[in-house]
Amino acid sequence: MARTTGSDGEKTEAAVREAAVSLIARLGYEAMSMRQLAAEVGVQAAALYRYFPTKEDLLFTLMREHMEGLIEAWDAARPTVADPATRLAAYVENHIAFHIERRHSTHVSNMELRSLSHDRLTQVLRMRTAYEKELRAILRDGAEAGVFSVEDTGLTAMALIQMMTGVIVWFRPGERLSISEVTATYLSMTMRLVGAAHGATTTYGAVRAFERARTL
Amino acid sequence: MARTTGSDGEKTEAAVREAAVSLIARLGYEAMSMRQLAAEVGVQAAALYRYFPTKEDLLFTLMREHMEGLIEAWDAARPTVADPATRLAAYVENHIAFHIERRHSTHVSNMELRSLSHDRLTQVLRMRTAYEKELRAILRDGAEAGVFSVEDTGLTAMALIQMMTGVIVWFRPGERLSISEVTATYLSMTMRLVGAAHGATTTYGAVRAFERARTL
C-alpha cells in the first residue's frame, strides 16, 4: 500500500489495522462491519475506504503483513551456523515468541482464510509454504546428517508448527509459566520429537551462548 | 433435547445438524443465517425453531454432541491395561481417528467458541477439560513409573492435543498418506516426545495385538 497520506494518515492506517485485528479476533471477520470498525477507531466509515477500498483488502493486508512479519523475524533470528539442532532450536524460539506477541493476529490469520478470494488465498498460502519449507529443510538436513530421527519431514514440520502455534490458545502472560519457561519446555519436547541425538541440545546451548556473545 | 417428534422429526433434526456443521464450517457461525440453513435442508425457517429455538441452541448442541462423542469414543477405546505407553497409544489413535472422521465438526468446535453464552461456554470447556485430564493422567502415570520423561504434564498434554488435532487442517483422504500411515507416524512422534523408554512401543504393540484378539 502506497503511503502517500503522510504521517497522520499512517497513524490512522495503523490504528485501523490494530482495531481490525482485535475486532475480527473477537467477532469474526464476517460478523464485523466496516461501520463498527470506523466507530472503534473514531473516524467516519468513508475514511476507512481511503486506506482499504474493500473489507477484503483489509483482511488480506492483515494476513500478508502477519506472514511478512514472521518471515522477517525468522530471517533475523536464523543462525549463521549449519548445525541442524541449533537451527531447529532457533526456529522454535522465534516461532513461539512471534506468535505469543501476536495472539489476535495469529487467530485472524488461522481462522479467516476462508474469506479471502482465490488469488489472495494462494498468495498467503504461498508465503506459509515458504516459511514451512525452512523447517522442512532443517529437519531434512538433520535426518541426512544422522542427528535427527524423522519418519516424514512434511508430517513432522506440520506437527511441530501446530504444536507450537497452539501455545496462543492457552498461554496468558503473567500466569503460572513465563514465556521463557514455556519456550524451554517446547524446545525439549521438539528435540525429543525429532529424535535429536543426545548432546545435540548441549551443542545448541554452547553455540547460542557464542552467538549471543557475538551480537552484544 | 427431548425427542418427542417421532422418527421423521429425528431425521429432520439430524439433517439440520449435518447441514449446520457444513454451513458453519464454510461460512462461519455469525455469517450463517437460520434462513440459509432452512433452505439447505429444504424446510421452512419456522420448522428449524421447533428443534432449535435459537441459533445459539443449535451451536451449543453441535459442540456438546461433538464433545460427548469424543468422550464416548475414548471410553470405548480405553485399554483395560495399566501400562502408560499402551494407554497413550490408544489415546493418540482414538483422537486422530475421531477428528479425521469429523473434520467440519472439529472446525466448528474449535473456531466458534466465542459465540457461546458464558454458561454454555463453561459447560463445553468443562467437557474438554475432563477429556484432556485423561491424557494428563496417562502422562503423569508414565512419568511416575519412570517410563516417560515429561517436564510438565499440562504443557505436554496441550502440545500433543494441538499437534494431533492439527491433522485435520492438512490431511485429505486419498492423498499421499493413508489414515493408518499418518497415525503410525504421529504415534512414533508422540512416543519420542514423551521420552517413552525404548521398548515401550513394542510392549504396546504386543498388548494391542492381544486386546484386538480378545475382542474378535
Chai-1 contact restraints between the chains, C-beta under 6 A:
chainA,res_idxA,chainB,res_idxB,connection_type,confidence,min_distance_angstrom,max_distance_angstrom,comment,restraint_id
A,G28,B,G28,contact,1.0,0.0,6.0,A-B,restraint_1
A,G28,B,E30,contact,1.0,0.0,6.0,A-B,restraint_2
A,E30,B,G28,contact,1.0,0.0,6.0,A-B,restraint_3
A,E30,B,E30,contact,1.0,0.0,6.0,A-B,restraint_4
A,E30,B,A31,contact,1.0,0.0,6.0,A-B,restraint_5
A,A31,B,E30,contact,1.0,0.0,6.0,A-B,restraint_6
A,M111,B,M111,contact,1.0,0.0,6.0,A-B,restraint_7
A,E151,B,T185,contact,1.0,0.0,6.0,A-B,restraint_8
A,E151,B,S188,contact,1.0,0.0,6.0,A-B,restraint_9
A,D152,B,T185,contact,1.0,0.0,6.0,A-B,restraint_10
A,L155,B,T185,contact,1.0,0.0,6.0,A-B,restraint_11
A,M158,B,W170,contact,1.0,0.0,6.0,A-B,restraint_12
A,A159,B,M163,contact,1.0,0.0,6.0,A-B,restraint_13
A,A159,B,M189,contact,1.0,0.0,6.0,A-B,restraint_14
A,Q162,B,Q162,contact,1.0,0.0,6.0,A-B,restraint_15
A,Q162,B,M163,contact,1.0,0.0,6.0,A-B,restraint_16
A,Q162,B,G166,contact,1.0,0.0,6.0,A-B,restraint_17
A,M163,B,A159,contact,1.0,0.0,6.0,A-B,restraint_18
A,M163,B,Q162,contact,1.0,0.0,6.0,A-B,restraint_19
A,M163,B,M163,contact,1.0,0.0,6.0,A-B,restraint_20
A,G166,B,Q162,contact,1.0,0.0,6.0,A-B,restraint_21
A,W170,B,M158,contact,1.0,0.0,6.0,A-B,restraint_22
A,T185,B,E151,contact,1.0,0.0,6.0,A-B,restraint_23
A,T185,B,D152,contact,1.0,0.0,6.0,A-B,restraint_24
A,T185,B,L155,contact,1.0,0.0,6.0,A-B,restraint_25
A,S188,B,E151,contact,1.0,0.0,6.0,A-B,restraint_26
A,M189,B,A159,contact,1.0,0.0,6.0,A-B,restraint_27
A,M189,B,L193,contact,1.0,0.0,6.0,A-B,restraint_28
A,R192,B,R192,contact,1.0,0.0,6.0,A-B,restraint_29
A,R192,B,L193,contact,1.0,0.0,6.0,A-B,restraint_30
A,R192,B,G195,contact,1.0,0.0,6.0,A-B,restraint_31
A,L193,B,M189,contact,1.0,0.0,6.0,A-B,restraint_32
A,L193,B,R192,contact,1.0,0.0,6.0,A-B,restraint_33
A,L193,B,L193,contact,1.0,0.0,6.0,A-B,restraint_34
A,G195,B,R192,contact,1.0,0.0,6.0,A-B,restraint_35
